[in-house]
Amino acid sequence: MNITQTIQNNIEGIPAGKIFSYQDLPCYFESSSAVIKAIGRMVIDKKIERLSKGKFYFPKKGKFGSRKPSDGELIRSVTYKNGCLCGYVTGPSLYNKLGLTTQIPRTITLASNGGRQKKELGTIRIKTVATSIPIKEEDVTLLQYLDALKDIKKIPDSDTNLSLKIISRYILKLSVSEQERMVKLAETYYRPQVRALIGLLFTSFNLSVPRSLSLSLNPTTTYKLNLKESKWPRAKQWNIK
């Protein structure tokens, strides 16, 4: 089988609606110029569609003609690079999904190990914010909960007391090892207020709190979040008001 036929087989094996780049084809690193030419011909022949620079897809067929990739697939195309995770959903769209706000943002925010950028991808707008935290598949959910705690005072159309209660429900569903990992991530990468909130939530629900968490906090620093003492009686223990 020659290289042209190999390239064609690789491309035709990609499911409809799935976004791919040149680098996703196994033969790209063997003959990049041939891959670029083959994809270019397929775009001209309207066998595949160009989504953006270097990204393509086979359009799905529906009752009303060809359909563009789903929003989830559009997000996946930005959060993965060469098959490796490099970002995750955060910000207002995440907080809406978690039930912390009813507002639905027009732009989806992604935390990314790359630089800041804005993209228009079909039906959605995406902006990325830089993070220095190493992003691993198994940590994404934990990082999202920690981001919610980081932004808890800035979540639109929300109540801090209720938001904490909602986040606590998610934390209680985590396994013990996941809870321990969440504390470790908070200690390593997040600001003192987030660590104090983790301490409050864990002690409020009798979860194990390592001594290192309290030692990581300045005992003279107070965190003002307007919490109700009747709802969070342990808040003073963590200098949260």
VOGU-3710 file (C-alpha; in Angstrom, 3 decimals, decimal comma):
1> mnitqtiqnn> 0,000/0,000/0,000  1,480/3,369/-1,017  1,582/6,443/1,214  -1,355/8,123/-0,550  -3,623/5,125/0,042  -2,446/4,876/3,652  -3,296/8,529/4,248  -6,720/8,139/2,671  -7,477/5,079/4,809  -6,375/6,949/7,951
11> iegipagkif> -8,628/9,894/7,158  -11,635/7,796/6,180  -11,342/5,860/9,439  -12,120/8,995/11,476  -15,766/9,089/12,700  -18,096/11,772/11,361  -18,256/14,819/13,607  -14,853/14,160/15,201  -12,362/16,999/14,821  -8,841/16,047/13,830
21> syqdlpcyfe> -5,571/17,725/12,900  -2,675/16,737/10,696  -0,785/15,373/13,698  -3,626/12,990/14,565  -2,848/10,917/11,480  -0,246/8,187/12,144  1,462/8,778/8,806  1,960/12,532/9,388  5,363/12,105/11,000  6,439/9,840/8,128
31> sssavikaig> 5,337/12,159/5,337  3,892/15,462/6,558  3,814/17,115/3,134  1,825/14,227/1,630  -0,699/14,386/4,492  -1,171/18,150/4,088  -1,699/17,764/0,339  -4,157/14,868/0,759  -6,251/16,748/3,302  -6,163/19,863/1,139
41> rmvidkkier> -7,567/17,900/-1,804  -10,327/16,435/0,366  -11,307/19,926/1,522  -11,431/21,156/-2,074  -13,506/18,100/-3,050  -15,810/18,843/-0,053  -15,246/15,383/1,387  -14,203/16,986/4,682  -14,677/20,463/6,167  -12,083/22,846/7,572
51> lskgkfyfpk> -13,063/24,033/11,070  -10,110/26,349/11,634  -6,441/26,492/10,767  -5,109/22,923/10,922  -8,395/21,398/12,179  -10,872/19,388/10,086  -13,898/17,111/10,367  -16,230/14,848/8,426  -19,664/16,520/8,632  -22,490/14,442/10,044
61> kgkfgsrkps> -25,525/14,080/7,830  -28,917/15,056/9,252  -32,444/15,740/8,020  -31,512/19,303/7,154  -28,122/18,613/5,606  -24,624/18,527/7,054  -24,129/19,235/10,748  -21,124/20,748/12,432  -19,385/19,029/15,366  -21,120/19,121/18,763
71> dgelirsvty> -20,155/21,730/21,351  -18,505/18,972/23,375  -16,350/17,984/20,408  -15,451/21,627/19,758  -14,269/21,964/23,367  -12,357/18,668/23,145  -10,507/19,974/20,089  -9,079/22,803/22,221  -8,465/20,894/25,462  -6,433/18,165/23,757
81> kngclcgyvt> -3,240/18,626/21,785  -1,601/15,700/20,010  -3,772/13,378/22,049  -2,712/14,853/25,408  -4,971/16,821/27,761  -3,860/20,443/28,026  -6,981/22,184/29,381  -10,362/21,877/31,106  -13,603/23,820/31,420  -13,704/26,368/34,236
91> gpslynklgl> -15,335/29,743/34,927  -19,042/30,633/34,577  -19,972/27,731/32,267  -18,559/25,263/34,803  -20,320/26,986/37,694  -23,597/26,825/35,794  -23,071/23,101/35,213  -22,355/22,573/38,924  -25,576/24,380/39,841  -23,844/27,350/41,464
101> ttqiprtitl> -25,443/29,906/39,146  -28,352/30,040/36,724  -26,537/32,330/34,325  -25,425/30,766/31,038  -22,387/32,558/29,600  -21,929/33,114/25,876  -18,219/32,342/26,168  -16,797/29,095/27,566  -13,659/29,561/29,660  -10,925/26,932/29,602
111> asnggrqkke> -7,974/26,684/31,969  -5,006/25,807/29,798  -1,308/25,091/30,118  -0,888/27,212/26,984  -1,245/30,959/26,540  -4,348/33,141/26,621  -6,408/33,126/23,452  -9,929/33,571/22,119  -11,582/31,381/19,488  -14,815/31,378/17,548
121> lgtiriktva> -15,658/27,728/16,888  -18,919/27,322/15,066  -21,708/27,777/17,613  -19,516/28,663/20,606  -16,926/31,149/21,741  -13,962/29,934/23,736  -11,361/31,812/25,719  -8,460/30,247/27,532  -6,852/31,401/30,768  -3,354/30,267/31,621
131> tsipikeedv> -2,711/27,937/34,551  0,603/26,654/35,863  -1,046/23,603/37,424  -0,103/20,352/35,639  -3,352/19,082/34,099  -4,011/15,370/34,431  -7,167/13,517/33,451  -7,698/12,172/36,957  -7,367/15,649/38,521  -9,769/17,615/36,305
141> tllqyldalk> -12,885/17,216/38,471  -10,912/18,079/41,614  -9,401/21,161/39,957  -12,869/22,274/38,881  -14,178/22,063/42,463  -11,116/23,975/43,685  -11,640/26,630/40,996  -15,229/27,034/42,212  -13,922/27,649/45,735  -11,330/30,099/44,362
151> dikkipdsdt> -14,012/32,134/42,591  -16,774/31,661/45,159  -17,148/35,403/45,813  -17,231/36,200/42,087  -19,761/33,633/40,850  -22,611/35,685/39,321  -26,140/35,425/40,700  -25,082/33,170/43,573  -25,081/32,996/47,372  -21,795/32,025/49,027
161> nlslkiisry> -23,473/29,977/51,762  -25,516/27,995/49,249  -22,566/27,590/46,878  -20,477/26,094/49,684  -23,289/23,684/50,534  -23,539/22,572/46,890  -19,774/22,103/46,565  -19,737/20,089/49,785  -22,194/17,615/48,236  -19,787/16,992/45,377
171> ilklsvseqe> -16,865/16,546/47,758  -18,791/14,038/49,867  -19,292/11,878/46,755  -15,532/11,619/46,194  -13,576/8,588/47,322  -11,198/8,965/50,268  -8,199/8,938/47,922  -9,787/11,653/45,770  -10,491/13,770/48,850  -6,865/13,374/49,928
181> rmvklaetyy> -5,688/14,319/46,440  -7,930/17,397/46,486  -6,322/18,585/49,734  -2,863/18,018/48,253  -3,719/20,036/45,149  -5,101/22,841/47,315  -1,951/22,903/49,446  0,340/22,911/46,424  -1,345/25,191/43,923  -4,137/27,291/45,476
191> rpqvraligl> -4,239/30,457/47,541  -4,804/30,460/51,326  -8,531/31,271/51,068  -9,146/28,088/49,075  -7,163/26,044/51,594  -9,162/27,585/54,453  -12,436/26,714/52,688  -11,265/23,140/52,170  -10,485/22,980/55,883  -13,951/24,323/56,728
201> lftsfnlsvp> -15,778/21,904/54,442  -13,788/18,881/55,544  -14,146/19,593/59,272  -17,839/20,460/58,885  -18,528/16,994/57,504  -16,046/15,089/59,668  -13,652/14,314/56,837  -9,975/13,751/57,541  -7,943/16,969/57,482  -4,144/16,674/57,466
211> rslslslnpt> -2,311/18,916/59,924  -0,269/20,264/57,024  -3,360/22,084/55,730  -3,797/24,216/58,852  -0,031/24,731/59,107  -0,042/26,148/55,569  -2,263/29,040/56,724  -1,253/32,238/58,503  -3,145/32,188/61,842  -3,524/35,991/61,777
221> ttyklnlkes> -5,172/36,159/58,327  -8,969/36,479/58,127  -11,016/35,521/55,068  -14,160/37,604/54,602  -16,891/35,649/52,817  -20,015/36,765/54,696  -20,781/33,261/55,904  -23,677/32,716/58,279  -22,523/31,310/61,600  -25,733/29,294/61,917
231> kwprakqwni> -24,910/27,455/58,688  -21,137/27,197/59,142  -20,363/27,081/62,894  -16,811/25,824/62,204  -15,938/28,871/60,086  -14,198/30,695/62,958  -11,883/27,728/63,380  -10,512/28,554/59,909  -10,630/32,364/60,346  -13,473/32,666/57,854
241> k> -16,166/35,276/58,406
//
